[in-house]
Amino acid sequence: MKRVGAVLAIVGVLALGAGVDAWAAKDDGSKLTIKSPAAGAKVGSDVEIVYELTKGSDATHAHCFVDGEYQKGWKGTVKGMSPGAHEIKVIAADKDHQTLAAEASVKVEVQ
């Protein structure tokens, strides 16, 4: 286990020295925009997220997060949000469900 830790430490130092983030999401050229809801929109507890994903070399679909929490089984509608301010983020993902660099977010107010 000590050897693994040492290797990870060396990789981290080398990555920092090269100005490269070894854990950064891959930029495959994908682009993602959220069409609806608009930033600052007042919405109900259930809201349909309309987005456009222009797929790069690896993107196959998108994942949704609300306030940083992954929305497992998301099919386009976020359900059951509590009243108040929330951030909805959509992130491109590959066939293995690894997130990519393309992302878009919007802040909404649930009534």
PLY file of the C-alpha trace (Angstrom):
ply
format ascii 1.0
element vertex 111
property float x
property float y
property float z
element edge 110
property int vertex1
property int vertex2
end_header
0.00 0.00 0.00
2.89 2.37 0.73
4.20 1.83 -2.79
0.83 2.82 -4.32
0.76 5.98 -2.21
4.29 6.88 -3.27
3.46 6.35 -6.94
0.33 8.50 -6.64
2.32 11.23 -4.89
4.95 11.21 -7.66
2.27 11.33 -10.37
0.63 14.26 -8.58
3.92 16.17 -8.31
4.75 15.49 -11.95
1.27 16.59 -13.03
1.51 19.80 -11.00
4.99 20.50 -12.30
3.76 20.14 -15.87
0.75 22.38 -15.25
-1.59 19.47 -15.99
-4.52 18.37 -13.84
-4.27 14.57 -13.83
-7.93 14.30 -12.75
-9.46 16.81 -15.18
-12.40 15.62 -17.27
-11.52 14.82 -20.87
-12.37 17.50 -23.42
-13.58 15.52 -26.44
-14.89 18.59 -28.28
-18.48 18.19 -27.09
-20.65 21.28 -26.46
-23.61 21.43 -24.10
-26.24 24.13 -23.55
-29.37 24.25 -21.41
-32.30 25.65 -23.42
-34.85 25.53 -20.58
-35.40 26.54 -17.85
-33.80 29.96 -18.15
-31.37 31.22 -15.54
-33.26 32.60 -12.55
-36.56 31.02 -13.64
-39.21 30.38 -11.02
-40.20 26.73 -11.37
-42.25 24.03 -9.66
-40.79 21.08 -7.75
-40.70 19.06 -11.01
-38.99 20.70 -13.97
-38.17 19.45 -17.45
-34.59 20.17 -18.50
-34.29 20.87 -22.21
-30.67 20.73 -23.32
-28.65 20.42 -26.49
-25.61 18.15 -26.60
-23.35 18.44 -29.61
-21.39 15.20 -29.32
-17.63 15.20 -29.67
-15.51 12.10 -30.15
-16.65 10.31 -26.95
-19.95 11.77 -25.70
-23.00 9.53 -25.90
-25.39 11.13 -23.37
-25.60 13.52 -20.43
-25.87 13.25 -16.64
-27.79 15.65 -14.43
-26.84 16.99 -11.01
-28.93 19.15 -8.65
-26.90 21.07 -6.10
-24.00 18.71 -6.83
-26.08 15.55 -6.28
-26.22 13.05 -9.15
-29.78 12.41 -10.38
-29.76 8.64 -10.88
-32.23 7.48 -13.53
-32.76 11.02 -14.86
-34.84 10.98 -18.04
-35.09 14.73 -18.69
-37.25 15.83 -15.76
-35.89 16.66 -12.31
-38.50 15.69 -9.73
-39.21 16.62 -6.13
-37.02 19.67 -5.62
-37.66 21.50 -2.37
-38.60 25.20 -2.33
-35.68 27.59 -2.64
-32.66 28.20 -4.87
-31.08 25.27 -6.71
-28.34 24.77 -9.28
-29.05 22.28 -12.06
-26.00 21.08 -13.97
-25.92 18.85 -17.06
-22.61 17.19 -17.92
-21.70 15.20 -21.04
-20.73 11.56 -20.47
-19.22 8.73 -22.48
-20.44 5.15 -23.03
-18.82 4.12 -19.72
-20.65 6.95 -17.88
-17.42 8.87 -17.29
-18.14 12.59 -17.29
-16.47 14.79 -19.88
-15.50 18.47 -19.85
-18.65 19.76 -21.59
-21.18 21.04 -19.09
-23.86 23.66 -18.61
-25.65 24.88 -15.50
-28.56 27.05 -14.55
-29.77 28.40 -11.21
-33.51 28.29 -10.58
-35.92 29.21 -7.79
-38.44 26.53 -6.80
-41.72 28.06 -5.62
0 1
1 2
2 3
3 4
4 5
5 6
6 7
7 8
8 9
9 10
10 11
11 12
12 13
13 14
14 15
15 16
16 17
17 18
18 19
19 20
20 21
21 22
22 23
23 24
24 25
25 26
26 27
27 28
28 29
29 30
30 31
31 32
32 33
33 34
34 35
35 36
36 37
37 38
38 39
39 40
40 41
41 42
42 43
43 44
44 45
45 46
46 47
47 48
48 49
49 50
50 51
51 52
52 53
53 54
54 55
55 56
56 57
57 58
58 59
59 60
60 61
61 62
62 63
63 64
64 65
65 66
66 67
67 68
68 69
69 70
70 71
71 72
72 73
73 74
74 75
75 76
76 77
77 78
78 79
79 80
80 81
81 82
82 83
83 84
84 85
85 86
86 87
87 88
88 89
89 90
90 91
91 92
92 93
93 94
94 95
95 96
96 97
97 98
98 99
99 100
100 101
101 102
102 103
103 104
104 105
105 106
106 107
107 108
108 109
109 110
